Amino acid sequence: MNRRAQLRLQRRSAKPPRWLKANSTFSQFIRLMERSLLNLTTIVLGLFMTYTWLSWILALFPYTRPWDNILGMPCIR
């Protein structure tokens, strides 16, 4: 009887939980949220880098320097 209990315990502990299986709904939800968060981070980082680059480029030339000042106004307020 002790041997049967040990075998049952080994089989049960070898199985991953249902929510961790690759085809479970929760696992799919986590993957979707992870992908969405990565996409959002990529977009925000791209917008920030574009804003920084544009501000730097506009500040280089005297004619476009006022546009740089206007571009930076929302950050200063």
N, C-alpha and C positions, 0 to 999 in steps of 0.2 A: 504494500500500500504506500509506503514511503517513496518507493521508486516511481510509482505512478504519479504521485504528487510532484515529484521533482521533474519528471518529463512534461507534465502539464504546465508547470511553471516555466520551464525552458521554452516551450513552444509559445506560450503567451508573451514572454518577454522578448522573443525574437521578432514578433510582429510589430511594425510601427503603428502608432495610433492612427485611427481612421482619418482624423483631420489633417494628418501630415502626408497622406498618400497623394501622389501626383495628380490623380484625376478627381480629387475632392473639390467641392465648391469653394471651400475656404481657401484652399491652396490656389485655386484659379483667381479668387478675389485678391489675395496677397500679391500674386504675380501682376495682376492688372494695376493695382495701386502702386507697386514698385515701378512699373513701366511708366505710369502717368506722372509720378513724382520725378523720375529721371527726365522725362520730356519737358516738364515744367521748369526744372532746374536748368536744362540746356537752353530753353528759350529765354529765361530771365538772364542767364549769364551772357548769352549772345546780345540781348538788348543793352545790357550794361556795358559790354565791351564796345558796341557800336556807338553808344552815347559818349563814352570816354574818348574814343578815337575821333569822333566828329568834333567834340569840344577842343581837342588838341589841334586838329587840322585848322579849325576856324580861328584859333588863337595865334597861329603862325603868321598870318598875313594881316597887315594893317587895315585893309578894306573890309575884311570879314570879322575883325575883332569885336565890333558891336553885336554881331550875331552870336558870337561866343558868350558875350555877357548876358544876352537875352536867354540863351540856352541854359546857362547856369543859374538863372534867377530862381526857378522853383526849388532848387536845392538849398539856396541861401536862406529863404524865408522860413 
